Amino acid sequence: VVRGTGVPGVDPLIYQYVNLTKVEIWGLEARGDIHWDNGLSAIVAASFADGEQETDGERGALTSVDPIKLVGGLNYAAPSGVWGGSATITWSDRKSNHECGGGLCWPGERFTLLDVTAFWNVTERATLRAGVFNVFDEKYAWSSDVRGLNRPAVGASPATLDAFTQPGRNVGVSLNIRL
């Protein structure tokens, strides 16, 4: 917030991104996959990053860095190439109080998701895809979406935080036609 008191219609809050002058970020990303002759394959991926920033000689955590994320999946493609499917698990950690800036900041929650998808090549030029995403209907928000929010008071409804959550269980279907 660079200006304003937040009074609706009178003096609204004005937000502005401000670049930090001294920032250090370090981390690691890794990805691997393996394919077997029977059409099965597996993937695994991981990412970790951490960072610090300095403002007016004070060092602190860089709150814009996402927490650890792990992804693993098992895929199958029929030898004919006509159909296949996959199951993918995504796990994301929450930030520590230090990583989110301490105080009342909301560090988010760790969560695990399962997505299941399938495809069918109806013809050489048409592919039908379908998927069930967030199979276990997990309530979650990405750390980057809740960054800067305060944690709800004890016993209070987290209605504000709910506005930043991702969809619960959902289904997607698409038809891709190549001309």
C-alpha positions, 0 to 999 in steps of 0.5 A: 500500500503506497497511499490511502486509508481504505475508506470505500468511495472516499480514500481507497487503498492504492497498491504498487509493486516496489522492487527490492534493492538487494535479494538473494535466491537459491534453490534446486529443481529436479525432474526425471522420468522413466519409460518401460516397453509395456507402455508404462512410464513414471515421472518425478519432479521436485523444486525447492527455493529459498531467499533473503532480502535486505532493506535499510540494512535489515536482512529478512526472508524473501516472502515471494519464494514458494515452498517445497513442491513434489510431483509424482505420476504414473502414466500408461499409453496403450502400445497402439497409441490409441488410448492412455491415462495418468495419475499424478500426485502433487504435494506442496509444503507450507511456509514456515513463520520465518519464511512468510515474514513472521507475525500474523502472516498466513503461511498457507497449508501443506496439501496433497492432490491427486489428478487422474486423466485419460485420452483417446485418439478417436481418429488420427486428427481428433483426440478426446481428453478427460480428467478428474482433478483434485480427486479427494476434494482437498481445500487448498491455496497456492502459497503465492496466492495467499502471500501477504494475508493475515492468519484468521483469529482463533475461532474466526471464520477464514472467509477471506482465505476461502476466496483464495482457494483453488477449485475442489474436485472438478472434471474437465473434458476436451476435444482436440481436432487437428486440421 
